[in-house]
């Protein structure tokens, strides 16, 4: 059986003598063979243990945790899974830190003083994205959307009182119950349109028109993709039904507005139309333009209304 003095094991494994002495001191890896003259040697079993230690260090485990893993009879794969999640979060944190530094360097030059106010602001933005009330959003929103949502969520603390927040949560729960109770109905029916309107009134009160695009991103990327937390209690069937009900509500609202082109002044119709676009898309001009294109191909919209749309879209 092969045995090694500490210097020999160091040379073999590329682990410094100082590190091996430290492992010995903290009880992580002690030489298991003691000679009559007092010298201690590492065995092949010790070498195997050292290789395990090095592997766990490579995966980012701390020495205290490695010691526990090596001493106790535990399912190490559970720890591997936890460590994998930890490393993924660490990678994301490092990437965000790199982006923050890149932003700072882009705004500064070597001849300028360190922009500490900018740095602090960027760090605050980053920390807010890590303290979201609903962490699942970090998995679905883009970095810019996530930053906007973090500020939006932070401002909610002053926008609503606790009682208002409780009332909103109760109204949302009631809405979900109403949707579930009407899944056998046509989303385009009167009851479907009413629920669609109630949904958007409730959502717009919460997000405000300023964050309409963010609201749409959360719905499209989170709810419709089934990525939201179970606490939101919307089944895939309910999400699909509600999505169609909201679409029908907006479609009927658009028809109603455009039907007034020949009976109301252009200013009145324009005010109604702009309010609709703001409710639907916020400041997303691309979606507004897409709606114009859809309207132009819709046989249910009169030529007078289409001509009016062409005029205001120029």
ABEGO torsion letter per residue (X at the ends): XBBBBAAAAAAAAGBBAAAAAAAAAAGABBBABBBAAGBBBBBAAAAAAAAAAAAAAAAGBBAAAAAAAAABBBBAAAAAAAAAAAAAAAAAAAAAAAAAAAAAAAABBAABBBBAAAAAAAAAAAAAAAABABAAAAAABBAAAAAAAAAAAAAAAAABBAAAAAAAAAAAAAAAAAAAAAAABBAABAAAAAAAAAAAAAAAAAAEAAAAAAAAAAAAAAAAAGABBAAAGBBAAAAAAAAAAAAAAAAAAAAAAAAAAAABBAAAAAAAAAAAAAAAAEABAAAAAAAAAAAAABAABBAAAAAAAAAAAX
